[in-house]
Amino acid sequence: MSLTSFNQIRVSSAALRHNYRLLQQRAGNGVRVLAMVKADAYGHGMEEAADVFASVGCKDFGVAEIGEAVRLRSAGVIGNVFVFLGFRPEESGLFFEYDITPIIYDLESAKSLSREALKRGQEKVVHLKVDCGMGRLGILPQEVETFVADLQELPGIVIGGVLSHFPKADEYDSQHSFEQFSRFEGVSAKAGKDRSLVKHIANSGGVLYFPDTCCDMVRAGISLYGYYPDGRVGREREKGEKLQPAMSFITRVLQVKTVPVDTGISYGHTYITKRETRLAVLPVGYEDGLSRSLSNIGKVLIRGKRAVIRGRICMNLCIVDISEIEGVQSGDEAVILGPQGNDCISGDEIAEWMNSISYEVLCLFGNNNERKYRE
Ligand SMILES: *Cc1c(COP(=O)(O)O)cnc(C)c1O
């Protein structure tokens, strides 16, 4: 018997495949769709998710750090693997050993790659990150010409691509992405005239809302996992085929009990019963990614109906009100995220309760619980 948790994350590989195909369709034929599998594929499991995307044609994968890239290779992932956050000079050898593509934004790391390239008698293709308006990582547009000239001086370094990132592509009506895109076009012309230079700037919002910005490659994250970057608004706006959320979070009722009026519930008694109340105790807490900010706010599904969280969420437990739900017993399935009966709690809804975005909900749940893949 294998020891398993009460809590289980289920990931639908069919949904992941559907989303990848849909994104490929939206981006257009010939545009590469890079799967962002950083943060353990937004909580869906990096190696498993990469494998599913590869099965429907994905040949480009993005991660934050070199350690994740090495893990991908060790799991047998082929194709291009991009490391987006940079690296320490002593790690440059790994980019050759595991055939990983670095994103470059400073000369020091390019120099360390060049030294490694000389030592090995090899070349390293790098992509150049330009900050065209995100205000985050990347060299500034006015630095591009000098930087490119410096890179061209470095033996063994080949500029294979140039990229930028949108800060507001989730804002359907904003002009900002158009402005940033035209700046990007100017900058990428300066990075090289070579037609083989791979240009990429679009994230999920770019592909879905600004399809003219898809260039040679797009970097899709949240959409591959079934969510719109602007949440429920985006899903409702969608008139065609919709993205399908791939993750659900299932647990079990530990205990059912009825308490009298005026009973304080959980630490700090932040909830006092207003009448005789039936409660179910669930083995899920903030350690399992159920944010404490959902105390007295969040809802879960039991027997297809919504039960509100009462009192503070603890480390491994929370308490929900089942007064309006008939026949609940210990051992019953409780759904934190996903469908049950005719209802469904989405990552967008939980994110709204938390004042956050679906991205955070998926990472919190997915990366703190046991995961199982199924069709
Ligand atoms: C995470 C990330 C993406 C993907 O963004 P989504 O909004 O999830 O599609 C694209 N590009 C970069 C540089 C990223 O860090």
The ligand as a Tripos MOL2 file, in Angstrom:
@<TRIPOS>MOLECULE
LIG
   15    15     1     0     0
SMALL
NO_CHARGES

@<TRIPOS>ATOM
      1 C1          5.8380   33.6860  -17.3810 C.3       1 LIG1
      2 C2          6.2560   34.3200  -18.6280 C.ar      1 LIG1
      3 C3          5.4840   34.2090  -19.8050 C.ar      1 LIG1
      4 C4          4.1060   33.5730  -19.8260 C.3       1 LIG1
      5 O1          3.1470   34.4850  -19.3770 O.3       1 LIG1
      6 P1          1.5820   34.0820  -19.3320 P.3       1 LIG1
      7 O2          0.8960   35.3440  -18.9880 O.co2     1 LIG1
      8 O3          1.4550   33.0510  -18.2650 O.co2     1 LIG1
      9 O4          1.2350   33.5470  -20.6690 O.co2     1 LIG1
     10 C5          6.0060   34.7200  -20.9820 C.ar      1 LIG1
     11 N1          7.2210   35.3350  -20.9970 N.ar      1 LIG1
     12 C6          7.9690   35.4770  -19.8780 C.ar      1 LIG1
     13 C7          9.2860   36.1700  -19.9650 C.3       1 LIG1
     14 C8          7.5150   34.9960  -18.6690 C.ar      1 LIG1
     15 O5          8.2460   35.1600  -17.5650 O.3       1 LIG1
@<TRIPOS>BOND
     1     1     2 1
     2     2     3 ar
     3     2    14 ar
     4     3     4 1
     5     3    10 ar
     6     4     5 1
     7     5     6 1
     8     6     7 2
     9     6     8 1
    10     6     9 1
    11    10    11 ar
    12    11    12 ar
    13    12    13 1
    14    12    14 ar
    15    14    15 1
@<TRIPOS>SUBSTRUCTURE
     1 LIG1         1 GROUP 0 **** ****
